[in-house]
């Protein structure tokens, strides 16, 4: 793994950031937790790449609050495309 930030998918919508932090703390120091509300996924940042890899290996496909977690290395956010450029459209 290249980074220490993990994507955590298939979250139960009732899971809190504190609960997710507690789960990941068993595998190292958690720097931050961010659950995207209403989307069923979030991000956990560990203090080192090694801790992130250990957490991914241990927790991927493990059931948490009734759902199997899907954990992967977080990818950088891609820039949004501007669909409303105003060029060439006439109605």
C-alpha positions as CSV (number, residue, x, y, z in Angstrom):
1,X,0.0,0.0,0.0
2,X,1.1,3.5,-0.8
3,X,-0.9,5.5,1.7
4,X,-2.3,5.4,5.2
5,X,-5.9,6.4,4.3
6,X,-8.5,3.7,3.9
7,X,-11.8,3.6,2.1
8,X,-14.4,1.7,4.3
9,X,-17.5,0.7,2.4
10,X,-20.7,-1.2,3.0
11,X,-21.2,0.5,6.4
12,X,-24.4,0.1,8.3
13,X,-26.0,3.6,8.2
14,X,-26.3,3.6,12.0
15,X,-22.5,3.2,12.6
16,X,-20.9,6.3,14.2
17,X,-17.4,7.7,13.7
18,X,-16.6,6.7,17.3
19,X,-17.6,3.1,16.7
20,X,-15.5,2.9,13.5
21,X,-12.5,4.5,15.3
22,X,-12.8,2.0,18.1
23,X,-12.8,-0.9,15.6
24,X,-9.7,0.4,13.8
25,X,-7.8,1.3,17.0
26,X,-7.2,-2.4,17.5
27,X,-4.8,-2.2,14.6
28,X,-2.9,1.0,15.3
29,X,-3.3,4.7,15.9
30,X,-6.3,6.3,14.1
31,X,-5.5,9.8,12.9
32,X,-9.0,10.6,11.6
33,X,-12.4,9.1,10.8
34,X,-14.9,10.6,8.3
35,X,-18.2,8.8,7.6
36,X,-20.0,10.2,4.6
37,X,-23.5,10.6,6.0
38,X,-26.3,8.8,4.1
39,X,-23.9,7.1,1.7
40,X,-22.8,3.9,3.6
41,X,-19.1,4.6,3.3
42,X,-16.3,6.5,5.0
43,X,-12.6,7.0,5.4
44,X,-10.2,6.1,8.2
45,X,-6.7,7.5,8.3
46,X,-4.1,5.5,10.2
47,X,-0.8,6.9,11.5
48,X,1.4,4.7,9.2
49,X,1.1,2.8,6.0
50,X,1.9,-0.4,7.9
51,X,-1.0,0.1,10.3
52,X,-3.3,0.8,7.4
53,X,-2.3,-2.4,5.7
54,X,-2.7,-4.4,8.9
55,X,-6.2,-2.9,9.4
56,X,-7.1,-3.6,5.8
57,X,-5.9,-7.2,6.0
58,X,-7.7,-7.8,9.4
59,X,-11.0,-6.1,8.7
60,X,-11.8,-6.5,5.0
61,X,-14.9,-8.7,4.6
62,X,-15.4,-8.8,8.4
63,X,-18.9,-8.3,9.6
64,X,-19.5,-5.1,11.5
65,X,-23.0,-4.1,12.7
66,X,-24.5,-6.8,10.4
67,X,-22.7,-6.0,7.2
68,X,-19.4,-7.2,5.7
69,X,-16.9,-4.3,5.5
70,X,-15.2,-3.5,2.2
71,X,-11.9,-1.9,2.8
72,X,-9.4,-0.6,0.3
73,X,-6.7,2.0,0.0
74,X,-8.4,5.4,-0.5
75,X,-7.8,6.9,-3.9
76,X,-7.2,10.6,-4.4
77,X,-10.4,12.5,-5.2
78,X,-10.7,13.2,-8.9
79,X,-11.5,16.7,-10.0
80,X,-15.1,17.4,-10.8
81,X,-15.9,18.1,-14.4
82,X,-17.7,21.3,-15.3
83,X,-20.8,20.2,-17.3
84,X,-22.3,23.7,-17.4
85,X,-19.7,25.5,-19.4
86,X,-22.3,27.4,-21.5
87,X,-20.5,26.7,-24.8
88,X,-22.4,25.8,-27.9
89,X,-25.9,25.2,-26.3
90,X,-28.8,27.1,-27.7
91,X,-32.4,26.3,-27.0
